[in-house]
Amino acid sequence: EPDDRVEAVRIAWQVPGVREVFNEIEVRDRGSIVDYLKDVRISTELRFKLLTDRAISAINYSVETVNGVVFLMGIAQSEEELERVTGHARTIGGVQRVVSFVVLKTDPAREG
């Protein structure tokens, strides 16, 4: 429900130490099992690409796919690495959009 979306953000902001909340919650009808399986395939394919690309430290990334939208979270070693990760995501069939919550290792916002 739309009210649940607002409540989730409110709860997230109440957690001690939270400095930023990304609200990508979508209120929609439930997808089918076929949609779910497509999302699983996309996430699995991207994880495989990250693991086999020696220029990427794959362990630093989390991948979730919902309705064809790939959500990336983690810490990139460099801008170049982040570009490789998002590039891999964009080349997978069925990906509608890539949303990155990845921060750079050198980002001052990561400190304190």
N, CA, C and O atoms as a GROMACS GRO file, in nm:
protein
  448
    1GLU      N    1   0.084  -0.119   0.000
    1GLU     CA    2   0.000   0.000   0.000
    1GLU      C    3   0.088   0.125   0.000
    1GLU      O    4   0.200   0.121   0.052
    2PRO      N    5   0.041   0.235  -0.057
    2PRO     CA    6   0.120   0.359  -0.057
    2PRO      C    7   0.162   0.405   0.082
    2PRO      O    8   0.272   0.456   0.100
    3ASP      N    9   0.075   0.386   0.182
    3ASP     CA   10   0.110   0.427   0.318
    3ASP      C   11   0.227   0.346   0.373
    3ASP      O   12   0.306   0.396   0.454
    4ASP      N   13   0.239   0.220   0.330
    4ASP     CA   14   0.351   0.136   0.374
    4ASP      C   15   0.484   0.191   0.324
    4ASP      O   16   0.585   0.182   0.393
    5ARG      N   17   0.483   0.248   0.206
    5ARG     CA   18   0.604   0.309   0.148
    5ARG      C   19   0.653   0.422   0.237
    5ARG      O   20   0.772   0.432   0.267
    6VAL      N   21   0.561   0.508   0.278
    6VAL     CA   22   0.595   0.622   0.364
    6VAL      C   23   0.644   0.572   0.501
    6VAL      O   24   0.741   0.624   0.556
    7GLU      N   25   0.578   0.472   0.553
    7GLU     CA   26   0.614   0.416   0.684
    7GLU      C   27   0.754   0.355   0.680
    7GLU      O   28   0.830   0.370   0.775
    8ALA      N   29   0.788   0.287   0.573
    8ALA     CA   30   0.922   0.226   0.560
    8ALA      C   31   1.031   0.333   0.564
    8ALA      O   32   1.134   0.313   0.629
    9VAL      N   33   1.009   0.444   0.497
    9VAL     CA   34   1.107   0.553   0.497
    9VAL      C   35   1.117   0.613   0.637
    9VAL      O   36   1.227   0.643   0.685
   10ARG      N   37   1.004   0.632   0.702
   10ARG     CA   38   1.004   0.689   0.837
   10ARG      C   39   1.084   0.601   0.932
   10ARG      O   40   1.164   0.651   1.011
   11ILE      N   41   1.064   0.470   0.924
   11ILE     CA   42   1.137   0.377   1.010
   11ILE      C   43   1.287   0.382   0.981
   11ILE      O   44   1.369   0.383   1.073
   12ALA      N   45   1.322   0.386   0.854
   12ALA     CA   46   1.464   0.390   0.816
   12ALA      C   47   1.533   0.514   0.873
   12ALA      O   48   1.647   0.504   0.920
   13TRP      N   49   1.467   0.628   0.870
   13TRP     CA   50   1.526   0.751   0.923
   13TRP      C   51   1.542   0.748   1.074
   13TRP      O   52   1.623   0.824   1.128
   14GLN      N   53   1.469   0.664   1.144
   14GLN     CA   54   1.477   0.657   1.289
   14GLN      C   55   1.593   0.573   1.339
   14GLN      O   56   1.624   0.575   1.458
   15VAL      N   57   1.657   0.499   1.252
   15VAL     CA   58   1.770   0.415   1.292
   15VAL      C   59   1.889   0.504   1.325
   15VAL      O   60   1.928   0.587   1.243
   16PRO      N   61   1.948   0.488   1.445
   16PRO     CA   62   2.064   0.570   1.482
   16PRO      C   63   2.177   0.558   1.381
   16PRO      O   64   2.211   0.447   1.338
   17GLY      N   65   2.235   0.670   1.344
   17GLY     CA   66   2.348   0.671   1.252
   17GLY      C   67   2.312   0.681   1.106
   17GLY      O   68   2.401   0.695   1.022
   18VAL      N   69   2.184   0.675   1.072
   18VAL     CA   70   2.144   0.685   0.932
   18VAL      C   71   2.169   0.827   0.883
   18VAL      O   72   2.125   0.924   0.944
   19ARG      N   73   2.240   0.837   0.772
   19ARG     CA   74   2.271   0.967   0.714
   19ARG      C   75   2.199   0.991   0.583
   19ARG      O   76   2.189   1.104   0.537
   20GLU      N   77   2.150   0.883   0.522
   20GLU     CA   78   2.082   0.897   0.393
   20GLU      C   79   1.990   0.778   0.373
   20GLU      O   80   2.023   0.665   0.409
   21VAL      N   81   1.874   0.803   0.314
   21VAL     CA   82   1.779   0.696   0.283
   21VAL      C   83   1.741   0.708   0.136
   21VAL      O   84   1.698   0.813   0.090
   22PHE      N   85   1.758   0.599   0.064
   22PHE     CA   86   1.718   0.593  -0.076
   22PHE      C   87   1.582   0.525  -0.081
   22PHE      O   88   1.568   0.411  -0.036
   23ASN      N   89   1.484   0.593  -0.134
   23ASN     CA   90   1.350   0.536  -0.140
   23ASN      C   91   1.318   0.496  -0.283
   23ASN      O   92   1.278   0.579  -0.365
   24GLU      N   93   1.335   0.369  -0.312
   24GLU     CA   94   1.306   0.315  -0.444
   24GLU      C   95   1.189   0.216  -0.437
   24GLU      O   96   1.172   0.133  -0.526
   25ILE      N   97   1.111   0.226  -0.331
   25ILE     CA   98   0.998   0.135  -0.315
   25ILE      C   99   0.890   0.170  -0.416
   25ILE      O  100   0.852   0.286  -0.429
   26GLU      N  101   0.842   0.069  -0.488
   26GLU     CA  102   0.733   0.088  -0.583
   26GLU      C  103   0.610   0.014  -0.533
   26GLU      O  104   0.620  -0.100  -0.486
   27VAL      N  105   0.496   0.078  -0.544
   27VAL     CA  106   0.370   0.013  -0.507
   27VAL      C  107   0.305  -0.033  -0.636
   27VAL      O  108   0.266   0.048  -0.720
   28ARG      N  109   0.294  -0.166  -0.652
   28ARG     CA  110   0.240  -0.223  -0.775
   28ARG      C  111   0.165  -0.351  -0.742
   28ARG      O  112   0.169  -0.402  -0.630
   29ASP      N  113   0.096  -0.399  -0.843
   29ASP     CA  114   0.035  -0.530  -0.829
   29ASP      C  115   0.146  -0.634  -0.824
   29ASP      O  116   0.256  -0.612  -0.876
   30ARG      N  117   0.117  -0.746  -0.763
   30ARG     CA  118   0.217  -0.854  -0.757
   30ARG      C  119   0.250  -0.902  -0.898
   30ARG      O  120   0.162  -0.914  -0.983
   31GLY      N  121   0.376  -0.929  -0.920
   31GLY     CA  122   0.418  -0.984  -1.048
   31GLY      C  123   0.392  -1.134  -1.052
   31GLY      O  124   0.359  -1.195  -0.951
   32SER      N  125   0.408  -1.189  -1.168
   32SER     CA  126   0.387  -1.333  -1.184
   32SER      C  127   0.516  -1.408  -1.152
   32SER      O  128   0.621  -1.348  -1.134
   33ILE      N  129   0.506  -1.539  -1.145
   33ILE     CA  130   0.623  -1.623  -1.125
   33ILE      C  131   0.720  -1.607  -1.241
   33ILE      O  132   0.841  -1.618  -1.222
   34VAL      N  133   0.669  -1.580  -1.359
   34VAL     CA  134   0.755  -1.559  -1.476
   34VAL      C  135   0.838  -1.433  -1.457
   34VAL      O  136   0.957  -1.432  -1.487
   35ASP      N  137   0.776  -1.325  -1.406
   35ASP     CA  138   0.850  -1.201  -1.379
   35ASP      C  139   0.959  -1.226  -1.275
   35ASP      O  140   1.071  -1.178  -1.289
   36TYR      N  141   0.925  -1.299  -1.171
   36TYR     CA  142   1.022  -1.331  -1.066
   36TYR      C  143   1.140  -1.409  -1.124
   36TYR      O  144   1.255  -1.378  -1.093
   37LEU      N  145   1.112  -1.508  -1.207
   37LEU     CA  146   1.219  -1.588  -1.266
   37LEU      C  147   1.306  -1.504  -1.360
   37LEU      O  148   1.427  -1.526  -1.368
   38LYS      N  149   1.247  -1.409  -1.430
   38LYS     CA  150   1.326  -1.319  -1.516
   38LYS      C  151   1.422  -1.237  -1.431
   38LYS      O  152   1.538  -1.220  -1.467
   39ASP      N  153   1.373  -1.187  -1.317
   39ASP     CA  154   1.458  -1.108  -1.227
   39ASP      C  155   1.571  -1.193  -1.170
   39ASP      O  156   1.684  -1.146  -1.160
   40VAL      N  157   1.542  -1.317  -1.134
   40VAL     CA  158   1.645  -1.407  -1.082
   40VAL      C  159   1.751  -1.432  -1.188
   40VAL      O  160   1.871  -1.432  -1.159
   41ARG      N  161   1.707  -1.454  -1.313
   41ARG     CA  162   1.803  -1.476  -1.422
   41ARG      C  163   1.893  -1.355  -1.441
   41ARG      O  164   2.014  -1.370  -1.459
   42ILE      N  165   1.835  -1.235  -1.439
   42ILE     CA  166   1.914  -1.112  -1.457
   42ILE      C  167   2.018  -1.100  -1.346
   42ILE      O  168   2.136  -1.076  -1.373
   43SER      N  169   1.976  -1.116  -1.220
   43SER     CA  170   2.069  -1.105  -1.107
   43SER      C  171   2.179  -1.209  -1.116
   43SER      O  172   2.296  -1.178  -1.091
   44THR      N  173   2.144  -1.331  -1.150
   44THR     CA  174   2.242  -1.439  -1.159
   44THR      C  175   2.342  -1.412  -1.270
   44THR      O  176   2.462  -1.431  -1.253
   45GLU      N  177   2.292  -1.368  -1.384
   45GLU     CA  178   2.380  -1.338  -1.497
   45GLU      C  179   2.476  -1.225  -1.463
   45GLU      O  180   2.595  -1.231  -1.497
   46LEU      N  181   2.426  -1.121  -1.396
   46LEU     CA  182   2.514  -1.009  -1.359
   46LEU      C  183   2.617  -1.053  -1.255
   46LEU      O  184   2.734  -1.016  -1.266
   47ARG      N  185   2.576  -1.129  -1.157
   47ARG     CA  186   2.673  -1.177  -1.056
   47ARG      C  187   2.784  -1.259  -1.123
   47ARG      O  188   2.901  -1.246  -1.087
   48PHE      N  189   2.747  -1.343  -1.220
   48PHE     CA  190   2.846  -1.421  -1.293
   48PHE      C  191   2.942  -1.330  -1.369
   48PHE      O  192   3.064  -1.352  -1.366
   49LYS      N  193   2.889  -1.229  -1.436
   49LYS     CA  194   2.976  -1.136  -1.510
   49LYS      C  195   3.073  -1.065  -1.416
   49LYS      O  196   3.190  -1.047  -1.450
   50LEU      N  197   3.024  -1.025  -1.299
   50LEU     CA  198   3.111  -0.956  -1.203
   50LEU      C  199   3.219  -1.050  -1.151
   50LEU      O  200   3.335  -1.010  -1.136
   51LEU      N  201   3.183  -1.174  -1.124
   51LEU     CA  202   3.279  -1.271  -1.073
   51LEU      C  203   3.388  -1.306  -1.175
   51LEU      O  204   3.501  -1.333  -1.137
   52THR      N  205   3.354  -1.305  -1.302
   52THR     CA  206   3.450  -1.345  -1.405
   52THR      C  207   3.528  -1.228  -1.464
   52THR      O  208   3.618  -1.250  -1.546
   53ASP      N  209   3.496  -1.107  -1.425
   53ASP     CA  210   3.570  -0.989  -1.473
   53ASP      C  211   3.680  -0.959  -1.372
   53ASP      O  212   3.653  -0.912  -1.261
   54ARG      N  213   3.803  -0.984  -1.410
   54ARG     CA  214   3.917  -0.966  -1.319
   54ARG      C  215   3.942  -0.820  -1.281
   54ARG      O  216   4.017  -0.793  -1.187
   55ALA      N  217   3.880  -0.726  -1.351
   55ALA     CA  218   3.898  -0.584  -1.319
   55ALA      C  219   3.797  -0.537  -1.215
   55ALA      O  220   3.792  -0.419  -1.181
   56ILE      N  221   3.715  -0.631  -1.165
   56ILE     CA  222   3.611  -0.596  -1.068
   56ILE      C  223   3.628  -0.680  -0.942
   56ILE      O  224   3.648  -0.801  -0.949
   57SER      N  225   3.621  -0.614  -0.828
   57SER     CA  226   3.622  -0.683  -0.700
   57SER      C  227   3.476  -0.717  -0.665
   57SER      O  228   3.410  -0.643  -0.593
   58ALA      N  229   3.428  -0.830  -0.718
   58ALA     CA  230   3.287  -0.865  -0.713
   58ALA      C  231   3.232  -0.875  -0.570
   58ALA      O  232   3.114  -0.851  -0.548
   59ILE      N  233   3.316  -0.911  -0.476
   59ILE     CA  234   3.270  -0.928  -0.339
   59ILE      C  235   3.217  -0.797  -0.279
   59ILE      O  236   3.144  -0.799  -0.180
   60ASN      N  237   3.254  -0.686  -0.338
   60ASN     CA  238   3.213  -0.555  -0.287
   60ASN      C  239   3.075  -0.512  -0.334
   60ASN      O  240   3.030  -0.403  -0.300
   61TYR      N  241   3.006  -0.597  -0.411
   61TYR     CA  242   2.878  -0.556  -0.470
   61TYR      C  243   2.764  -0.649  -0.430
   61TYR      O  244   2.781  -0.770  -0.416
   62SER      N  245   2.648  -0.588  -0.415
   62SER     CA  246   2.523  -0.659  -0.392
   62SER      C  247   2.434  -0.627  -0.510
   62SER      O  248   2.428  -0.513  -0.556
   63VAL      N  249   2.363  -0.728  -0.560
   63VAL     CA  250   2.277  -0.710  -0.677
   63VAL      C  251   2.137  -0.759  -0.644
   63VAL      O  252   2.120  -0.871  -0.595
   64GLU      N  253   2.038  -0.676  -0.671
   64GLU     CA  254   1.897  -0.717  -0.659
   64GLU      C  255   1.826  -0.669  -0.784
   64GLU      O  256   1.853  -0.559  -0.833
   65THR      N  257   1.736  -0.749  -0.835
   65THR     CA  258   1.657  -0.711  -0.952
   65THR      C  259   1.510  -0.725  -0.919
   65THR      O  260   1.465  -0.828  -0.869
   66VAL      N  261   1.435  -0.618  -0.947
   66VAL     CA  262   1.291  -0.617  -0.923
   66VAL      C  263   1.223  -0.560  -1.047
   66VAL      O  264   1.247  -0.445  -1.084
   67ASN      N  265   1.139  -0.642  -1.109
   67ASN     CA  266   1.066  -0.599  -1.229
   67ASN      C  267   1.159  -0.544  -1.337
   67ASN      O  268   1.126  -0.445  -1.403
   68GLY      N  269   1.273  -0.607  -1.355
   68GLY     CA  270   1.368  -0.567  -1.458
   68GLY      C  271   1.457  -0.450  -1.421
   68GLY      O  272   1.541  -0.409  -1.501
   69VAL      N  273   1.440  -0.396  -1.301
   69VAL     CA  274   1.525  -0.285  -1.254
   69VAL      C  275   1.634  -0.345  -1.166
   69VAL      O  276   1.606  -0.411  -1.066
   70VAL      N  277   1.760  -0.322  -1.205
   70VAL     CA  278   1.874  -0.374  -1.132
   70VAL      C  279   1.919  -0.269  -1.030
   70VAL      O  280   1.946  -0.154  -1.064
   71PHE      N  281   1.925  -0.312  -0.904
   71PHE     CA  282   1.973  -0.225  -0.796
   71PHE      C  283   2.112  -0.273  -0.757
   71PHE      O  284   2.130  -0.388  -0.720
   72LEU      N  285   2.209  -0.182  -0.766
   72LEU     CA  286   2.347  -0.213  -0.728
   72LEU      C  287   2.380  -0.141  -0.598
   72LEU      O  288   2.351  -0.022  -0.583
   73MET      N  289   2.440  -0.213  -0.504
   73MET     CA  290   2.484  -0.155  -0.379
   73MET      C  291   2.625  -0.203  -0.353
   73MET      O  292   2.661  -0.315  -0.389
   74GLY      N  293   2.705  -0.119  -0.289
   74GLY     CA  294   2.839  -0.161  -0.256
   74GLY      C  295   2.940  -0.049  -0.260
   74GLY      O  296   2.905   0.069  -0.257
   75ILE      N  297   3.066  -0.090  -0.266
   75ILE     CA  298   3.178   0.006  -0.265
   75ILE      C  299   3.267  -0.023  -0.385
   75ILE      O  300   3.321  -0.133  -0.398
   76ALA      N  301   3.281   0.076  -0.471
   76ALA     CA  302   3.366   0.062  -0.590
   76ALA      C  303   3.507   0.106  -0.557
   76ALA      O  304   3.527   0.204  -0.485
   77GLN      N  305   3.603   0.034  -0.610
   77GLN     CA  306   3.744   0.070  -0.590
   77GLN      C  307   3.781   0.196  -0.669
   77GLN      O  308   3.873   0.268  -0.631
   78SER      N  309   3.709   0.220  -0.780
   78SER     CA  310   3.739   0.337  -0.864
   78SER      C  311   3.619   0.366  -0.954
   78SER      O  312   3.527   0.285  -0.965
   79GLU      N  313   3.622   0.482  -1.018
   79GLU     CA  314   3.518   0.519  -1.115
   79GLU      C  315   3.516   0.418  -1.230
   79GLU      O  316   3.410   0.381  -1.279
   80GLU      N  317   3.635   0.375  -1.272
   80GLU     CA  318   3.645   0.281  -1.382
   80GLU      C  319   3.577   0.148  -1.347
   80GLU      O  320   3.507   0.090  -1.429
   81GLU      N  321   3.600   0.102  -1.225
   81GLU     CA  322   3.538  -0.023  -1.184
   81GLU      C  323   3.385  -0.008  -1.182
   81GLU      O  324   3.313  -0.097  -1.228
   82LEU      N  325   3.337   0.102  -1.129
   82LEU     CA  326   3.193   0.126  -1.125
   82LEU      C  327   3.134   0.131  -1.265
   82LEU      O  328   3.025   0.078  -1.288
   83GLU      N  329   3.204   0.192  -1.358
   83GLU     CA  330   3.158   0.196  -1.497
   83GLU      C  331   3.149   0.056  -1.557
   83GLU      O  332   3.057   0.025  -1.632
   84ARG      N  333   3.247  -0.029  -1.524
   84ARG     CA  334   3.244  -0.167  -1.574
   84ARG      C  335   3.124  -0.242  -1.518
   84ARG      O  336   3.056  -0.315  -1.591
   85VAL      N  337   3.097  -0.223  -1.389
   85VAL     CA  338   2.985  -0.292  -1.325
   85VAL      C  339   2.852  -0.248  -1.388
   85VAL      O  340   2.772  -0.333  -1.427
   86THR      N  341   2.830  -0.118  -1.398
   86THR     CA  342   2.704  -0.070  -1.456
   86THR      C  343   2.695  -0.106  -1.604
   86THR      O  344   2.586  -0.133  -1.655
   87GLY      N  345   2.808  -0.107  -1.672
   87GLY     CA  346   2.809  -0.148  -1.813
   87GLY      C  347   2.765  -0.292  -1.830
   87GLY      O  348   2.686  -0.323  -1.920
   88HIS      N  349   2.816  -0.380  -1.745
   88HIS     CA  350   2.774  -0.520  -1.750
   88HIS      C  351   2.623  -0.531  -1.728
   88HIS      O  352   2.555  -0.605  -1.799
   89ALA      N  353   2.572  -0.457  -1.630
   89ALA     CA  354   2.428  -0.464  -1.599
   89ALA      C  355   2.344  -0.420  -1.718
   89ALA      O  356   2.241  -0.481  -1.747
   90ARG      N  357   2.387  -0.316  -1.785
   90ARG     CA  358   2.308  -0.261  -1.897
   90ARG      C  359   2.304  -0.354  -2.018
   90ARG      O  360   2.215  -0.342  -2.102
   91THR      N  361   2.400  -0.446  -2.028
   91THR     CA  362   2.405  -0.532  -2.147
   91THR      C  363   2.321  -0.658  -2.134
   91THR      O  364   2.310  -0.735  -2.229
   92ILE      N  365   2.262  -0.680  -2.018
   92ILE     CA  366   2.184  -0.802  -1.996
   92ILE      C  367   2.043  -0.784  -2.049
   92ILE      O  368   1.977  -0.684  -2.021
   93GLY      N  369   1.997  -0.881  -2.125
   93GLY     CA  370   1.863  -0.876  -2.181
   93GLY      C  371   1.757  -0.872  -2.072
   93GLY      O  372   1.766  -0.945  -1.974
   94GLY      N  373   1.658  -0.787  -2.089
   94GLY     CA  374   1.549  -0.776  -1.993
   94GLY      C  375   1.568  -0.666  -1.890
   94GLY      O  376   1.475  -0.634  -1.816
   95VAL      N  377   1.688  -0.607  -1.884
   95VAL     CA  378   1.712  -0.499  -1.788
   95VAL      C  379   1.643  -0.373  -1.839
   95VAL      O  380   1.669  -0.326  -1.950
   96GLN      N  381   1.555  -0.319  -1.756
   96GLN     CA  382   1.483  -0.197  -1.790
   96GLN      C  383   1.561  -0.072  -1.750
   96GLN      O  384   1.559   0.030  -1.818
   97ARG      N  385   1.630  -0.084  -1.636
   97ARG     CA  386   1.698   0.032  -1.580
   97ARG      C  387   1.799  -0.018  -1.478
   97ARG      O  388   1.781  -0.125  -1.420
   98VAL      N  389   1.905   0.060  -1.456
   98VAL     CA  390   2.005   0.028  -1.354
   98VAL      C  391   2.008   0.142  -1.254
   98VAL      O  392   2.027   0.258  -1.291
   99VAL      N  393   1.989   0.109  -1.127
   99VAL     CA  394   1.992   0.208  -1.019
   99VAL      C  395   2.112   0.175  -0.932
   99VAL      O  396   2.122   0.066  -0.877
  100SER      N  397   2.204   0.271  -0.920
  100SER     CA  398   2.327   0.246  -0.845
  100SER      C  399   2.329   0.324  -0.714
  100SER      O  400   2.313   0.446  -0.711
  101PHE      N  401   2.349   0.248  -0.607
  101PHE     CA  402   2.372   0.307  -0.475
  101PHE      C  403   2.515   0.278  -0.433
  101PHE      O  404   2.546   0.273  -0.314
  102VAL      N  405   2.601   0.260  -0.530
  102VAL     CA  406   2.741   0.229  -0.505
  102VAL      C  407   2.815   0.358  -0.473
  102VAL      O  408   2.795   0.461  -0.537
  103VAL      N  409   2.901   0.351  -0.371
  103VAL     CA  410   2.985   0.464  -0.336
  103VAL      C  411   3.129   0.429  -0.369
  103VAL      O  412   3.168   0.312  -0.370
  104LEU      N  413   3.207   0.530  -0.397
  104LEU     CA  414   3.349   0.508  -0.424
  104LEU      C  415   3.423   0.487  -0.293
  104LEU      O  416   3.388   0.544  -0.190
  105LYS      N  417   3.524   0.405  -0.298
  105LYS     CA  418   3.608   0.376  -0.181
  105LYS      C  419   3.664   0.505  -0.122
  105LYS      O  420   3.682   0.516   0.000
  106THR      N  421   3.692   0.601  -0.207
  106THR     CA  422   3.753   0.727  -0.162
  106THR      C  423   3.651   0.835  -0.127
  106THR      O  424   3.690   0.948  -0.097
  107ASP      N  425   3.523   0.804  -0.130
  107ASP     CA  426   3.418   0.902  -0.101
  107ASP      C  427   3.429   0.949   0.044
  107ASP      O  428   3.421   0.867   0.136
  108PRO      N  429   3.448   1.080   0.066
  108PRO     CA  430   3.459   1.132   0.203
  108PRO      C  431   3.335   1.106   0.288
  108PRO      O  432   3.344   1.103   0.411
  109ALA      N  433   3.219   1.086   0.226
  109ALA     CA  434   3.096   1.061   0.300
  109ALA      C  435   3.102   0.927   0.375
  109ALA      O  436   3.024   0.904   0.467
  110ARG      N  437   3.193   0.837   0.335
  110ARG     CA  438   3.207   0.708   0.402
  110ARG      C  439   3.271   0.722   0.539
  110ARG      O  440   3.257   0.633   0.623
  111GLU      N  441   3.340   0.832   0.562
  111GLU     CA  442   3.409   0.852   0.690
  111GLU      C  443   3.313   0.913   0.792
  111GLU      O  444   3.235   1.004   0.761
  112GLY      N  445   3.320   0.863   0.912
  112GLY     CA  446   3.250   0.916   1.028
  112GLY      C  447   3.116   0.963   1.008
  112GLY      O  448   3.052   1.009   1.103
   0.00000   0.00000   0.00000
